[in-house]
Amino acid sequence: MMSELVLSIRDLRVTFDTPLGPLEAVRGVDLDVHAGEMMGVVGESGSGKSVTMMSLLGLLPMPPAEIRAGRVMFDGQDLLKVSAEDLRKVRGGKIGFIFQDPMTSLNPVFTVGYQIAEPLRKHMGMSKKEAAARSQELLELVGIPDAERRLDDYPHQFSGGMRQRVVIALALAAEPQLIVADEPTTALDVSIQAQIISLLKKVCKDRGAAVMLITHDMGVIAETCDRVAVMYAGRIVEVGPVHQVIHHPEHPYTVGLMASIPDMEVDRERLNQIDGAMPRLNAIPKGCAFNPRCPQVFDRCRHERPE
């Protein structure tokens, strides 16, 4: 039985105004995320993953970006229609965000203790003393040793993996219902990646929070997520339980993604690949956007988009 619905996205469309005219980067995305689940969003660079997630929280530069249509229901309100002030209350409060590069997420001139305490005081009404104590607990929760002393350190005094842990502590500070993690392990080595992913899974399980994990790494998705949505050229082409999508993919693009993962039990000279490249935003073909690259293409694909 499905748990409570936390986030519901319907027909989201995002364009960017350019000298060549408006370019549609997100073209009718529908997606649901439930409490306590880890939802993966996967696709090549330029598929629209990050633009979709940043549009939820009003983080896109407007202009040139413009949300042309859609509905994003969260906590009983449409995030695309609320005021800037109400959206600020949601950001960092009810929705936590983990960015790809922790150095751009943390302010270099403030201590990590100050930065973690700020949302605690703003969103949860804690006193300075209470926020400091809670900040220490959060650093201990994400596995940073000697947390009390490190509260007074600045971001540059932490390693890449430790900075990402601080960012996760910051995202967890106000006990959000939803955590959006945008490529949280990209810049980290494999052993640190595993620790960060394990930490996100623990948060999801222990707190009942929903986690939306954006990545291009199917290995991370397979290891971590309950469900996965596959994006291509601004649309979701396939969504389902992660085991089903990995072992029985239905869309030819998903089939190609799965085939491109090296199989350690098969001896071969060349890796599988998807020929061609993602179409430019001003040259997305009619019908199924994948049809110029698809080994299974037939005439209907060039005129009609599959569900």
C-alpha atoms as a printed R data frame, in Angstrom:
    type eleno elety resid chain resno      x       y       z
1   ATOM     1    CA   MET     A     1  0.000   0.000   0.000
2   ATOM     2    CA   MET     A     2  1.325   3.442  -0.983
3   ATOM     3    CA   SER     A     3  2.181   5.839   1.865
4   ATOM     4    CA   GLU     A     4  1.016   9.446   2.106
5   ATOM     5    CA   LEU     A     5  1.602  11.586  -0.988
6   ATOM     6    CA   VAL     A     6  4.182  14.305  -0.218
7   ATOM     7    CA   LEU     A     7  4.744  15.893  -3.634
8   ATOM     8    CA   SER     A     8  2.635  15.823  -6.788
9   ATOM     9    CA   ILE     A     9  3.916  17.399 -10.029
10  ATOM    10    CA   ARG     A    10  1.530  17.707 -12.977
11  ATOM    11    CA   ASP     A    11  2.267  18.922 -16.520
12  ATOM    12    CA   LEU     A    12  5.272  21.041 -15.494
13  ATOM    13    CA   ARG     A    13  6.649  23.090 -18.411
14  ATOM    14    CA   VAL     A    14  9.720  25.322 -18.158
15  ATOM    15    CA   THR     A    15 11.160  27.439 -20.968
16  ATOM    16    CA   PHE     A    16 14.231  29.655 -21.323
17  ATOM    17    CA   ASP     A    17 14.079  32.807 -23.422
18  ATOM    18    CA   THR     A    18 17.091  33.057 -25.755
19  ATOM    19    CA   PRO     A    19 18.059  35.027 -28.881
20  ATOM    20    CA   LEU     A    20 16.877  31.948 -30.831
21  ATOM    21    CA   GLY     A    21 13.458  32.157 -29.208
22  ATOM    22    CA   PRO     A    22 11.943  30.258 -26.242
23  ATOM    23    CA   LEU     A    23 13.522  26.845 -25.605
24  ATOM    24    CA   GLU     A    24 11.421  24.322 -23.674
25  ATOM    25    CA   ALA     A    25 13.698  22.527 -21.205
26  ATOM    26    CA   VAL     A    26 10.946  20.697 -19.283
27  ATOM    27    CA   ARG     A    27  7.989  19.532 -21.355
28  ATOM    28    CA   GLY     A    28  5.065  18.193 -19.352
29  ATOM    29    CA   VAL     A    29  6.559  16.361 -16.374
30  ATOM    30    CA   ASP     A    30  4.232  14.333 -14.109
31  ATOM    31    CA   LEU     A    31  5.668  12.811 -10.925
32  ATOM    32    CA   ASP     A    32  4.495  11.717  -7.451
33  ATOM    33    CA   VAL     A    33  6.680  11.245  -4.369
34  ATOM    34    CA   HIS     A    34  5.427   9.506  -1.208
35  ATOM    35    CA   ALA     A    35  6.469   9.779   2.440
36  ATOM    36    CA   GLY     A    36  9.341   7.498   3.422
37  ATOM    37    CA   GLU     A    37 10.365   6.599  -0.126
38  ATOM    38    CA   MET     A    38 13.496   7.330  -2.076
39  ATOM    39    CA   MET     A    39 12.578   8.431  -5.589
40  ATOM    40    CA   GLY     A    40 15.399   8.479  -8.127
41  ATOM    41    CA   VAL     A    41 15.383  10.759 -11.169
42  ATOM    42    CA   VAL     A    42 17.922   9.669 -13.773
43  ATOM    43    CA   GLY     A    43 18.950  10.753 -17.250
44  ATOM    44    CA   GLU     A    44 21.793  12.188 -19.326
45  ATOM    45    CA   SER     A    45 23.132  15.695 -18.790
46  ATOM    46    CA   GLY     A    46 20.639  18.130 -20.319
47  ATOM    47    CA   SER     A    47 17.619  15.860 -19.833
48  ATOM    48    CA   GLY     A    48 15.906  18.380 -17.526
49  ATOM    49    CA   LYS     A    49 16.463  16.713 -14.136
50  ATOM    50    CA   SER     A    50 17.933  19.679 -12.262
51  ATOM    51    CA   VAL     A    51 15.715  22.270 -13.985
52  ATOM    52    CA   THR     A    52 12.650  20.305 -12.864
53  ATOM    53    CA   MET     A    53 13.788  20.204  -9.252
54  ATOM    54    CA   MET     A    54 14.975  23.830  -9.077
55  ATOM    55    CA   SER     A    55 11.658  25.025 -10.468
56  ATOM    56    CA   LEU     A    56  9.877  23.454  -7.475
57  ATOM    57    CA   LEU     A    57 11.522  25.897  -5.085
58  ATOM    58    CA   GLY     A    58 11.736  29.008  -7.217
59  ATOM    59    CA   LEU     A    59 15.499  28.652  -7.656
60  ATOM    60    CA   LEU     A    60 15.561  29.244 -11.417
61  ATOM    61    CA   PRO     A    61 16.728  32.660 -12.663
62  ATOM    62    CA   MET     A    62 13.597  34.441 -13.924
63  ATOM    63    CA   PRO     A    63 14.163  35.707 -16.559
64  ATOM    64    CA   PRO     A    64 15.444  33.972 -18.668
65  ATOM    65    CA   ALA     A    65 13.607  30.978 -17.177
66  ATOM    66    CA   GLU     A    66  9.814  30.928 -17.131
67  ATOM    67    CA   ILE     A    67  7.416  28.303 -15.779
68  ATOM    68    CA   ARG     A    68  4.798  28.254 -18.542
69  ATOM    69    CA   ALA     A    69  2.412  25.686 -17.083
70  ATOM    70    CA   GLY     A    70  1.941  23.052 -14.431
71  ATOM    71    CA   ARG     A    71  1.005  22.404 -10.832
72  ATOM    72    CA   VAL     A    72  3.306  21.418  -7.953
73  ATOM    73    CA   MET     A    73  1.249  20.374  -4.924
74  ATOM    74    CA   PHE     A    74  3.081  20.173  -1.596
75  ATOM    75    CA   ASP     A    75  1.589  20.360   1.889
76  ATOM    76    CA   GLY     A    76 -1.791  21.421   0.491
77  ATOM    77    CA   GLN     A    77 -0.549  24.314  -1.640
78  ATOM    78    CA   ASP     A    78  0.638  24.847  -5.194
79  ATOM    79    CA   LEU     A    79  4.265  25.956  -4.929
80  ATOM    80    CA   LEU     A    80  4.051  27.641  -8.322
81  ATOM    81    CA   LYS     A    81  1.364  30.029  -7.044
82  ATOM    82    CA   VAL     A    82  2.493  30.903  -3.503
83  ATOM    83    CA   SER     A    83  4.163  34.211  -2.668
84  ATOM    84    CA   ALA     A    84  7.940  34.589  -2.495
85  ATOM    85    CA   GLU     A    85  7.685  34.925   1.302
86  ATOM    86    CA   ASP     A    86  5.696  31.678   1.663
87  ATOM    87    CA   LEU     A    87  8.153  29.908  -0.639
88  ATOM    88    CA   ARG     A    88 11.048  31.022   1.592
89  ATOM    89    CA   LYS     A    89  9.255  29.384   4.541
90  ATOM    90    CA   VAL     A    90  9.033  26.131   2.583
91  ATOM    91    CA   ARG     A    91 12.680  26.237   1.437
92  ATOM    92    CA   GLY     A    92 14.950  24.968   4.175
93  ATOM    93    CA   GLY     A    93 11.928  24.384   6.392
94  ATOM    94    CA   LYS     A    94  9.596  21.784   4.914
95  ATOM    95    CA   ILE     A    95 11.853  20.988   1.938
96  ATOM    96    CA   GLY     A    96 15.602  20.527   2.297
97  ATOM    97    CA   PHE     A    97 17.941  20.797  -0.696
98  ATOM    98    CA   ILE     A    98 21.352  19.128  -1.121
99  ATOM    99    CA   PHE     A    99 23.297  20.653  -3.995
100 ATOM   100    CA   GLN     A   100 25.927  18.975  -6.164
101 ATOM   101    CA   ASP     A   101 28.866  21.134  -5.032
102 ATOM   102    CA   PRO     A   102 29.000  21.677  -1.252
103 ATOM   103    CA   MET     A   103 31.375  24.641  -1.652
104 ATOM   104    CA   THR     A   104 28.684  26.631  -3.480
105 ATOM   105    CA   SER     A   105 26.059  25.618  -0.888
106 ATOM   106    CA   LEU     A   106 28.011  26.868   2.131
107 ATOM   107    CA   ASN     A   107 28.927  30.485   2.794
108 ATOM   108    CA   PRO     A   108 32.726  30.676   3.168
109 ATOM   109    CA   VAL     A   109 32.635  33.604   5.626
110 ATOM   110    CA   PHE     A   110 30.413  31.960   8.272
111 ATOM   111    CA   THR     A   111 31.176  28.986  10.505
112 ATOM   112    CA   VAL     A   112 29.281  25.779   9.819
113 ATOM   113    CA   GLY     A   113 27.703  26.053  13.270
114 ATOM   114    CA   TYR     A   114 26.235  29.442  12.411
115 ATOM   115    CA   GLN     A   115 24.921  28.200   9.063
116 ATOM   116    CA   ILE     A   116 23.213  25.134  10.557
117 ATOM   117    CA   ALA     A   117 21.759  27.152  13.441
118 ATOM   118    CA   GLU     A   118 20.217  29.780  11.152
119 ATOM   119    CA   PRO     A   119 17.317  27.604   9.805
120 ATOM   120    CA   LEU     A   120 16.768  26.202  13.303
121 ATOM   121    CA   ARG     A   121 16.188  29.705  14.658
122 ATOM   122    CA   LYS     A   122 14.241  30.914  11.620
123 ATOM   123    CA   HIS     A   123 11.999  27.924  10.917
124 ATOM   124    CA   MET     A   124 11.757  26.269  14.348
125 ATOM   125    CA   GLY     A   125 11.957  29.300  16.661
126 ATOM   126    CA   MET     A   126 14.876  27.973  18.715
127 ATOM   127    CA   SER     A   127 16.966  30.181  20.968
128 ATOM   128    CA   LYS     A   128 20.652  30.698  20.196
129 ATOM   129    CA   LYS     A   129 21.627  28.156  22.862
130 ATOM   130    CA   GLU     A   130 19.073  25.558  21.705
131 ATOM   131    CA   ALA     A   131 20.132  25.973  18.071
132 ATOM   132    CA   ALA     A   132 23.804  25.501  18.967
133 ATOM   133    CA   ALA     A   133 23.034  22.273  20.856
134 ATOM   134    CA   ARG     A   134 20.881  20.974  18.006
135 ATOM   135    CA   SER     A   135 23.573  21.900  15.444
136 ATOM   136    CA   GLN     A   136 26.041  19.733  17.339
137 ATOM   137    CA   GLU     A   137 23.545  16.843  17.366
138 ATOM   138    CA   LEU     A   138 23.088  17.176  13.592
139 ATOM   139    CA   LEU     A   139 26.831  17.082  12.918
140 ATOM   140    CA   GLU     A   140 27.071  13.957  15.090
141 ATOM   141    CA   LEU     A   141 24.098  12.453  13.219
142 ATOM   142    CA   VAL     A   142 25.847  12.838   9.847
143 ATOM   143    CA   GLY     A   143 29.056  11.312  11.202
144 ATOM   144    CA   ILE     A   144 31.381  14.277  11.719
145 ATOM   145    CA   PRO     A   145 33.829  13.492  14.566
146 ATOM   146    CA   ASP     A   146 34.527  16.002  17.358
147 ATOM   147    CA   ALA     A   147 31.337  17.823  16.398
148 ATOM   148    CA   GLU     A   148 31.352  20.344  19.267
149 ATOM   149    CA   ARG     A   149 34.749  21.745  18.242
150 ATOM   150    CA   ARG     A   150 34.025  21.644  14.510
151 ATOM   151    CA   LEU     A   151 30.977  23.886  14.875
152 ATOM   152    CA   ASP     A   152 33.436  26.805  14.970
153 ATOM   153    CA   ASP     A   153 35.254  25.734  11.778
154 ATOM   154    CA   TYR     A   154 34.714  27.294   8.352
155 ATOM   155    CA   PRO     A   155 33.785  25.310   5.210
156 ATOM   156    CA   HIS     A   156 37.345  25.420   3.787
157 ATOM   157    CA   GLN     A   157 38.565  23.514   6.863
158 ATOM   158    CA   PHE     A   158 36.556  20.434   5.882
159 ATOM   159    CA   SER     A   159 37.327  17.824   3.208
160 ATOM   160    CA   GLY     A   160 34.928  17.392   0.253
161 ATOM   161    CA   GLY     A   161 33.154  14.450   1.844
162 ATOM   162    CA   MET     A   162 32.862  16.203   5.213
163 ATOM   163    CA   ARG     A   163 31.517  19.362   3.536
164 ATOM   164    CA   GLN     A   164 28.820  17.278   1.876
165 ATOM   165    CA   ARG     A   165 27.929  15.863   5.300
166 ATOM   166    CA   VAL     A   166 27.586  19.421   6.604
167 ATOM   167    CA   VAL     A   167 25.260  20.227   3.682
168 ATOM   168    CA   ILE     A   168 23.151  17.175   4.575
169 ATOM   169    CA   ALA     A   169 23.025  18.314   8.203
170 ATOM   170    CA   LEU     A   170 21.888  21.726   6.949
171 ATOM   171    CA   ALA     A   171 19.176  20.105   4.796
172 ATOM   172    CA   LEU     A   172 17.968  18.067   7.803
173 ATOM   173    CA   ALA     A   173 18.041  20.940  10.280
174 ATOM   174    CA   ALA     A   174 14.346  21.892  10.228
175 ATOM   175    CA   GLU     A   175 13.184  18.246   9.942
176 ATOM   176    CA   PRO     A   176 11.789  18.600   6.401
177 ATOM   177    CA   GLN     A   177  9.121  16.378   4.868
178 ATOM   178    CA   LEU     A   178 11.058  16.204   1.585
179 ATOM   179    CA   ILE     A   179 14.781  16.266   0.797
180 ATOM   180    CA   VAL     A   180 15.851  16.996  -2.780
181 ATOM   181    CA   ALA     A   181 19.410  15.784  -3.446
182 ATOM   182    CA   ASP     A   182 20.870  17.014  -6.758
183 ATOM   183    CA   GLU     A   183 23.864  14.833  -7.725
184 ATOM   184    CA   PRO     A   184 25.027  14.721  -4.058
185 ATOM   185    CA   THR     A   185 27.913  12.293  -4.680
186 ATOM   186    CA   THR     A   186 29.271  13.427  -8.071
187 ATOM   187    CA   ALA     A   187 32.453  15.123  -6.811
188 ATOM   188    CA   LEU     A   188 33.259  12.477  -4.193
189 ATOM   189    CA   ASP     A   189 35.359   9.323  -4.359
190 ATOM   190    CA   VAL     A   190 33.645   5.936  -4.332
191 ATOM   191    CA   SER     A   191 34.069   5.134  -0.620
192 ATOM   192    CA   ILE     A   192 32.684   8.545   0.417
193 ATOM   193    CA   GLN     A   193 29.834   8.133  -2.107
194 ATOM   194    CA   ALA     A   194 28.770   4.933  -0.375
195 ATOM   195    CA   GLN     A   195 28.794   6.648   3.037
196 ATOM   196    CA   ILE     A   196 26.696   9.591   1.798
197 ATOM   197    CA   ILE     A   197 24.153   7.293   0.101
198 ATOM   198    CA   SER     A   198 23.923   5.147   3.249
199 ATOM   199    CA   LEU     A   199 23.303   8.294   5.284
200 ATOM   200    CA   LEU     A   200 20.462   9.424   2.981
201 ATOM   201    CA   LYS     A   201 18.841   5.980   3.199
202 ATOM   202    CA   LYS     A   202 19.054   6.077   6.990
203 ATOM   203    CA   VAL     A   203 17.415   9.519   7.101
204 ATOM   204    CA   CYS     A   204 14.604   8.286   4.862
205 ATOM   205    CA   LYS     A   205 14.016   5.209   7.022
206 ATOM   206    CA   ASP     A   206 14.396   6.780  10.477
207 ATOM   207    CA   ARG     A   207 12.518  10.038   9.899
208 ATOM   208    CA   GLY     A   208  9.928   8.995   7.332
209 ATOM   209    CA   ALA     A   209 11.064  11.826   5.077
210 ATOM   210    CA   ALA     A   210 10.795  11.501   1.312
211 ATOM   211    CA   VAL     A   211 14.064  11.782  -0.597
212 ATOM   212    CA   MET     A   212 14.265  12.749  -4.260
213 ATOM   213    CA   LEU     A   213 17.670  11.754  -5.627
214 ATOM   214    CA   ILE     A   214 18.742  13.317  -8.931
215 ATOM   215    CA   THR     A   215 21.640  11.586 -10.659
216 ATOM   216    CA   HIS     A   216 22.990  10.227 -13.926
217 ATOM   217    CA   ASP     A   217 24.396   7.140 -12.165
218 ATOM   218    CA   MET     A   218 22.158   4.067 -12.480
219 ATOM   219    CA   GLY     A   219 24.417   2.224 -10.019
220 ATOM   220    CA   VAL     A   220 23.518   4.720  -7.294
221 ATOM   221    CA   ILE     A   221 19.829   4.457  -8.219
222 ATOM   222    CA   ALA     A   222 19.908   0.656  -8.067
223 ATOM   223    CA   GLU     A   223 21.614   0.687  -4.671
224 ATOM   224    CA   THR     A   224 19.476   3.378  -3.099
225 ATOM   225    CA   CYS     A   225 16.009   4.036  -4.496
226 ATOM   226    CA   ASP     A   226 12.558   2.481  -4.166
227 ATOM   227    CA   ARG     A   227 11.252   3.935  -7.451
228 ATOM   228    CA   VAL     A   228 12.927   5.614 -10.404
229 ATOM   229    CA   ALA     A   229 11.845   8.067 -13.101
230 ATOM   230    CA   VAL     A   230 13.882   8.138 -16.319
231 ATOM   231    CA   MET     A   231 14.079  11.530 -18.064
232 ATOM   232    CA   TYR     A   232 14.959  12.271 -21.684
233 ATOM   233    CA   ALA     A   233 14.790  15.620 -23.511
234 ATOM   234    CA   GLY     A   234 12.650  17.285 -20.846
235 ATOM   235    CA   ARG     A   235 10.128  14.470 -20.353
236 ATOM   236    CA   ILE     A   236  9.779  11.411 -18.144
237 ATOM   237    CA   VAL     A   237  9.844   8.421 -20.483
238 ATOM   238    CA   GLU     A   238  9.487   5.681 -17.875
239 ATOM   239    CA   VAL     A   239  8.722   5.454 -14.151
240 ATOM   240    CA   GLY     A   240  8.283   2.478 -11.855
241 ATOM   241    CA   PRO     A   241  9.737   0.375  -9.020
242 ATOM   242    CA   VAL     A   242 13.516   0.374  -9.330
243 ATOM   243    CA   HIS     A   243 13.802  -3.424  -9.622
244 ATOM   244    CA   GLN     A   244 11.272  -3.493 -12.451
245 ATOM   245    CA   VAL     A   245 12.843  -0.611 -14.392
246 ATOM   246    CA   ILE     A   246 16.365  -2.041 -14.072
247 ATOM   247    CA   HIS     A   247 15.572  -5.656 -14.909
248 ATOM   248    CA   HIS     A   248 12.588  -5.197 -17.234
249 ATOM   249    CA   PRO     A   249 12.894  -1.749 -18.850
250 ATOM   250    CA   GLU     A   250 10.161  -0.895 -21.352
251 ATOM   251    CA   HIS     A   251 11.308   2.272 -23.118
252 ATOM   252    CA   PRO     A   252 14.201   1.747 -25.576
253 ATOM   253    CA   TYR     A   253 16.116   4.630 -23.950
254 ATOM   254    CA   THR     A   254 15.935   2.888 -20.559
255 ATOM   255    CA   VAL     A   255 16.994  -0.355 -22.246
256 ATOM   256    CA   GLY     A   256 20.042   1.480 -23.641
257 ATOM   257    CA   LEU     A   257 20.909   2.955 -20.241
258 ATOM   258    CA   MET     A   258 20.764  -0.472 -18.627
259 ATOM   259    CA   ALA     A   259 22.850  -2.060 -21.392
260 ATOM   260    CA   SER     A   260 25.556   0.596 -21.020
261 ATOM   261    CA   ILE     A   261 26.306  -0.476 -17.445
262 ATOM   262    CA   PRO     A   262 29.356  -2.829 -17.547
263 ATOM   263    CA   ASP     A   263 28.582  -6.432 -16.631
264 ATOM   264    CA   MET     A   264 31.480  -7.780 -14.576
265 ATOM   265    CA   GLU     A   265 30.551 -11.389 -15.441
266 ATOM   266    CA   VAL     A   266 30.709 -10.898 -19.232
267 ATOM   267    CA   ASP     A   267 34.031 -10.704 -21.090
268 ATOM   268    CA   ARG     A   268 33.796  -8.211 -23.964
269 ATOM   269    CA   GLU     A   269 36.145  -5.874 -25.800
270 ATOM   270    CA   ARG     A   270 33.733  -2.937 -26.184
271 ATOM   271    CA   LEU     A   271 31.088  -1.451 -23.897
272 ATOM   272    CA   ASN     A   272 27.537  -0.968 -25.134
273 ATOM   273    CA   GLN     A   273 26.575   2.609 -25.911
274 ATOM   274    CA   ILE     A   274 23.620   4.668 -27.091
275 ATOM   275    CA   ASP     A   275 24.575   6.109 -30.463
276 ATOM   276    CA   GLY     A   276 24.092   9.830 -31.139
277 ATOM   277    CA   ALA     A   277 23.450  12.616 -28.640
278 ATOM   278    CA   MET     A   278 20.580  14.268 -26.785
279 ATOM   279    CA   PRO     A   279 18.731  16.619 -29.187
280 ATOM   280    CA   ARG     A   280 19.178  20.377 -28.825
281 ATOM   281    CA   LEU     A   281 16.258  22.151 -27.151
282 ATOM   282    CA   ASN     A   282 15.488  24.012 -30.386
283 ATOM   283    CA   ALA     A   283 15.555  20.824 -32.449
284 ATOM   284    CA   ILE     A   284 13.573  18.224 -30.486
285 ATOM   285    CA   PRO     A   285 12.018  15.849 -33.032
286 ATOM   286    CA   LYS     A   286  8.277  15.190 -33.268
287 ATOM   287    CA   GLY     A   287  6.791  12.079 -31.774
288 ATOM   288    CA   CYS     A   288  9.163  10.252 -29.444
289 ATOM   289    CA   ALA     A   289 12.192  12.509 -28.874
290 ATOM   290    CA   PHE     A   290 14.432   9.421 -28.773
291 ATOM   291    CA   ASN     A   291 13.482   8.230 -32.262
292 ATOM   292    CA   PRO     A   292 16.650   9.448 -34.130
293 ATOM   293    CA   ARG     A   293 18.818   7.336 -31.762
294 ATOM   294    CA   CYS     A   294 16.481   4.388 -31.265
295 ATOM   295    CA   PRO     A   295 17.419   0.940 -32.655
296 ATOM   296    CA   GLN     A   296 13.725  -0.091 -32.512
297 ATOM   297    CA   VAL     A   297 12.263   2.960 -34.297
298 ATOM   298    CA   PHE     A   298  9.293   2.567 -36.658
299 ATOM   299    CA   ASP     A   299  7.043   5.066 -38.443
300 ATOM   300    CA   ARG     A   300  4.621   5.689 -35.561
301 ATOM   301    CA   CYS     A   301  7.531   6.808 -33.336
302 ATOM   302    CA   ARG     A   302  8.147   9.804 -35.625
303 ATOM   303    CA   HIS     A   303  4.610  11.164 -35.196
304 ATOM   304    CA   GLU     A   304  3.240  10.037 -31.850
305 ATOM   305    CA   ARG     A   305  4.744  10.356 -28.357
306 ATOM   306    CA   PRO     A   306  4.353   7.182 -26.247
307 ATOM   307    CA   GLU     A   307  2.880   7.494 -22.766
